[in-house]
Amino acid sequence: MESCVRFWYWLAADSTSVFSVHVMQNKELGLDLWALSGNPSQDWDVAQITVSSALHFRIVFKVQLDPAKGSFVALDDVTVAAGACPYTGSCDFEAHQCTWTNSQADDFDWIQANGHFSGPSVDHTTQTPEGMYMLAETQRHAPGQRAVFVSERFQRSVASCLTMWYFLSGRDSGTLRIYFRSSATQDDLIFETSDSENTWKQFADNSFGPKGFQVVIEVESAGNGFVAVDDIDLVLGLCGDTAIPAIEDFASCDFEVGTCQWEDTSQGQFIWKRGSNGTASSNTGPSADHTTGTELGWYMAVEANDGDRYSYAVLQSPSMKQASSECLMEFYYHMYGTGIGELSVYLREGSRDTLLWISSGSRGNEWKRAVVGIGRTPGVFQLLLEATRTFSILGDIAVDDIHFQNCYLRSTVI
C-alpha cells in the first residue's frame, strides 16, 4: 500500500548538515527516502515522498546539524494521504498546486483559475472551461512587476526532461522566463519568450541540475493581458528519449514471445522479469504459466529474494489512446507464499496516478482471475502493475495473460 507524505521545512545550515526522512518498521530505521544538504532554505519549502509498505510504519525526520551559530531546521504541516504522490515537480493543477508555491519575494501571485476567469477559455489538460491552470493576471499589475512560481527541490541529479504548456495573450502581456535554481544565489535562465499567440504552446528542455535544484517560473508584467501555465512534467531521461508515441492498439499480452512493450520501471533490485519454470525460492511463485499451463510457458514475475524489504516494483504498459466507458482489463495473477505483499493496478494520466484494484496476502498456489474497470479515458494513458515486497523472501508475485475488453470507441475502425 502506498502513502504520500507531505511536509514543510526550513533548513538554515551549511553543506555539512543533512536533513533526511526515513521509514521505521519493527524498530528498524530504513535508508533515507529523501535528503537535503548544502542548499540552505531562504524560506519555507515543501516536499513530498511516496512510502510503499504492506505493514504499519512510522515516519522519522532525522537531522545532522552543524554547530555554527544560527543553524536550525524547522518542520511544520506534516500530512499523510492514501496513494502515491505525483512525480516531483509534475502537476496538472486540477485539484491543487501540488508542491509549487508562490515566492514571498515577488510583486504578485500566480492563482489557480479556470476558463471562467480572465485567462484562457479552456485549460490544456481537459480542454474544457472547467479545467484548471495557473494564471498570472498581468493586466492588473504595472509593467515590470513580477510573479514568481517555485517548485520543490528535486532529489535526483540525472538528466531529466522538463515539459510545460504555456499561454500568452494579446499584445504586451509580459515576458515568461524559466530558470534552474541551483543555489540561493544562482538562477540559470533556460527559456524566455514574449510571443503572444493566444494558444497553448509547449516548452520542453533537458535538465541537468544538481541534487536539490528547483525550477523557477517567472512572469514580468507589461501591463496588459495574462500569462498561464499548465501540465508541468519532469521525467527521467532526455526529452527525445521520453517522447514515445502512444500505440494505436491496446496492450494485451501473454508474454510467450516477449513483453509486448510492457516495461519494468522499478528502482532497485526488486524488479519485474519475464520468467518460466518457477521462481528461485521454494514454497512461493508459480510452477507453470497460465497460458499453456506448463513449465515451458512464460509470465512476468517479481522475486522477493532479489529486493530490499518493503520495496516495490512497477510494470508499466505502453502509452495507449482513448478508452471507452466500458473498457476492462482482465489478467491472471499468482500470489502464493507466507510473505506475500500487495499487487496493485494504477491508471496513469499525465502526472496523476489513480488506484483501480488491489490484492494482498497469499491467494494459494494457483492462478487467479482479475477484472479491472478502466472506464472512459479521453487522452493518452498508461497502466501500472505494482508489486510490494514484505520482510520475507516467500513473497514472489506473477502476472500473465493481460487482455483488454470493450475498450475501443464505437467510432473507431478496427
N, C-alpha and C positions, 0 to 999 in steps of 0.2 A: 504494500500500500504506500502511496506517495503523499507527502505533505509539503506545503510551501511555507517556509519560514521567512518572514519579512521583519526587518528591524531598521531603526535609525541609529546612527552613531556619529560621534565626533572624535577624531583621533588627532591630538595635538602632540606630536612627538617626532623624533628624528628616525633615520633609517635603521637604527639598531633595535627599535621597538617593533613588536609584532602583535597584531590583534587578530585572533582566529576563532572559528566556530567549529565545534565538534559534536558528534553524536556519542552518547554514553548508553551502553546496554550491558546489563548484568554487571554493573560497576566497572566496566572496562571502557576507557576513553579511546575512541577511534581516531584515525588520521583526520587532519583538518579538511573540512569541506569548503572552506572559504578562509582566506587570509589576506592581510594587508600590512605592508610596511613600506617605509621610505617615501610615502606620499601623504604627508600630513593634511588633514582636512582644514579648510578655511571656514567651514560652516557645517551644519548638519547634513549628512549624506544618508541615502537609503540603499539598502541591499536586500537581496532575497536569494534563498538557496532551496533546492529541492532535496528532501530527505526521503529515501526509499527504504522501508523496513517492514517486515512482516510481524515484528514484535513491538512491544512498548519500548519507548526510548525517551531519553532526556536530551535537551539541547544545552550544550556547555559553551559559554563565551570565555575565552582564555586570553589573558594579556601578559606579555613580557614587556615591561615598560622601562625605558632608560631613566637614569637617576637625575637627569637635568631638571633644574627648577622650572616649573610651569608646565611640565609634561603631564598629560592626562588623557584618559579615554572615557567618554560618556556614552551611555546606551539608553534608548527610550523606545516606546511604542513597539514592543515585540508582539507579533501575531503569528498564529499557525492556522493555516487553512487547508482543507482537503484538496488533493490533486496537485499535480506538478506545477511549478512556476513557469511562466513564459520564459523563452530564451532571454538571456541577459541582453538588455537594450532593445529587444523587439517589442513592438506594441502596435495594435490597430486602433486603440483609443475608443473602442466601442463601449466598454464598461467603465474605464477609468484611465488615468495617465500612466499606469504601470509604475515603473521606477524612474520616470522622467520628472524633473522638478524645475520650477522657475527659479532663476538666480535671484538672490537678495541684493545684488549689486547693479541691477539694470533699472530702466525707467518705467517700464510697464510689463504686464504679464501676458503670456500665452493663455488662452482659455479653451476649454473643451466645448465644442459647438457642433451644430448640425446645419442642414440646409435651410432651416428657418431663421438663422442668424444672418448677419451681414457679410457672409463669406460665400464659398462655393455652394451652388444649389444642391449638390449631392456630394457624398464622401467618395473616397476611392474604393474602400473595402466592399461596400454593399451596393454602391452606385444608386443609392436612394436618398431622399431628403432626410430620412430618419437616421441615417448612418452618421457616426461621429468622427471628428477630426480635431486637430489643434489649430487654433486661429489666432493670428496677431492682427488686431484691428488698427492698422497703421493710419487710417483716415482720422482716427480720434487723437492722434499724437503728433506733436510738432516734428518737422524734419530734423534728423539727427538723433532722435530718441531711440533707444534700443530695447528690444525684448530678447532675453537670453534663456534658452531651454537646455538643461544639462542632464546627461544620462547618469546612471550609476557607474561605478568603477568596474571595468572588465577584468576578470580573473585570468584571462589567457593572453599570451603574447604571440601566439602563432598567427599566420596570415589568415585573415577573415574578409568576407565580402559584406560591405555596408550598403544597403539599398534603402531608398526613401522616395516617397511620392510628394511632390510639392506643387503649389498653385499660386501664381502671382497675378493679381487682377489689374486691368487697365493701365493707364499711364501713371508714373510717379507713385507706385505703391511702395517702393522701397527696394532694399538690397538684401538678399538672402545669402548668408555665409555659413559654412560648416567647418569646424575646427576639430583637430585631435588635441586634447589637453593631456600632456604627459607629466606636468607638474603644476604647482600653483602659480608658477611664473612663466610657463611656456605653453602657448596655444599655436599650433601649426595649421595655417589655412589650407584646406584641401578642395574647397569649392566656393565659387561666388557667382551670383547671377542677379541681374536686374531686369531680365527679359520678361515682359508681361504678355502672355499668350492666352490668358483666360481658359486654361485647360490644365488637367492634371498631367504632370511630366515626371519621369523617373530619373533619379540620381543613383549612380552605382559607382563604388570605388573600393579598391583593396585597402585594407587597414593593416598596419604593422606596428601598432602602438605597443609600448612596454606594458608589463603587467601592472594593473592599477590605472590605466589610462581612461579618459572619458571622452565622449563625443559632445560637442557644444554646437547648438543651432542658434544662430543669431539673426535677427531682423533689424535693420536700421530703417526707420520710417522716412519716407519722402513726403509725408503729409496727406496722401490720398490712398484710396483703395484698401486692400488687405493682402496678407500672405497666409497660406495654410499649409500644413504638412500632415501626412497620414502614412500608415503602413510602413513603419520603420523596422528593418530586419538586419541583424548581424549574424551571419552563419559562418561556420568553419569552411576554409577553402577559398581559393581565388575566385573572383566573380565569373570568369569564363568557365571555370570548372563546375560551379554550382547552378548555372543556368541550364538545367536539364529539362527539356520539354515534356509535358505530360503525354502519356501514352494514350492512344485512341481507344484501347480496349481495357477491360477490367482484368486485374492481375490474378486470375485463377492459376493454381499451381499444384502439381502432385509431387514435385521435387525429384522425379525419376531421372531426368536428364539435365538438371540444373536448378537454379533458384528463381527463374522467371522474373528477374530484376528485383526480387526481394533481397534486401541488403542488411547485413549486420552493421549497426551504427553504435555499438556499445563502446564504452571507455573502460579499459582494464582487461583482465584476463577472463572474466565471466562473459562469454560470447555465444552467439548462435552459430552452429556449424552444421553443414549437411552431413548426415551420417546414415549408417546401416548396420545391421547385425549387432545391435545392442550398444550400450554405453560402457565405459571403462569400469564403473563401480557395480558391484553385485547388489541385488535387492533394491534396485531403482532403475528407472528408464525402461523403454520398450525393448523387446527382443526381436520384434518384427515391425515392418511399417504397416500403415493402414491400407494403402492402395493395393498391394499384392498379398498382404498377409504372410509374407515370407521374410527370411533373413536377407534376401537379395534386394529387397525394396528399400527406398530412400525416404528420409524425412528430415526435418530441421530440429535440432535439439540443443539444449544447454546442459553442460555437465558441472555439477556443483563442486567437484574436486578441482576445477580449474580457476575458481574465483575466490575473492575475499568474502568473508562473512557479511551478510546483509547488503551485498552489491546487487545490481540489476543489469539485465541485458536487453537490448532493443533490436527487434527485427522489423525493418521499415519497408513498406511497399513502395513501388514506383509511384510517381505522381499520376493521378487519374483525373479525368474531367467529368463533371456534371453527373450526379447520380439522381435517379428518380425517387419519389417519395416512398416507393415500395422496395427499395434496394435492400438486399440482405447479403451478409457474408456468412457462409457455412464453412466450418472447418472441424477437424478432429484433433483432439489433444490427449496427451498421455501424462498423467501426474501420479506417479507411484513411488512411494518411499516414505520413511518415517520423518524425513526432514524437508518435505515439500514446502515451498514458499507460496508465491502467488503468480498467477498468469492473468494479465490484463490486456484489453484491447482499447486503444485510443484512436479517435478521429482527429487528424491534424489539418487545420485550415489556416494557412499563413503561420502566425506565431501562436495560435490558440490550440491547445490540446483538450479534447473532451473525452472523459471516460465513458465507454459504451458497455463494457462487460468485464467481469472479474470472477475468478475462482481461486480458492486457496485450499491448502491441505491435500493429503493423499486421496485420490479417487479410485484406487485399486489398480491392479495390473491389467488394464485394458484401455482401449481407445474409447474416448467419449465424444459425442457429437455436440457441437455448439452452433447456435444460430444467433447472429448479431444483427440488429437493425441499424442500417446506415442512415436511411432516410434521405430526404431531398437535400442535395448539396450542390449549390448553384455554380461554384467555381472549381478550381483545382484543389485536390485534397490528397492526403496520404493516410494509410492505416498503420498503426504501430502495435506489434505484439511484444509485450514487456513481461519478462520473467524475473522474479525476485528470488534471491538465494537466502537461506536461513543460516544458522550456525552449523548445520550438519552437511556432510558430503552426500547423504542419502536424499538428494533433492533434485534429481535430473527431471527436466520437463521437455516434452517433444510436441511438435505440431505437424500435421500432414493434411493433404487434400483440401486446400483452400479453394472455395468455389463461390462465385458471385451469382446471385439470382435476382431477376426482375430489376436490373439496375439501369438499363438503357432508357432514355427518354423516348416517349412514343413517337416523336417526330424523327428519331434517329434511324438512319438506314443501316442495317447490319449486313 
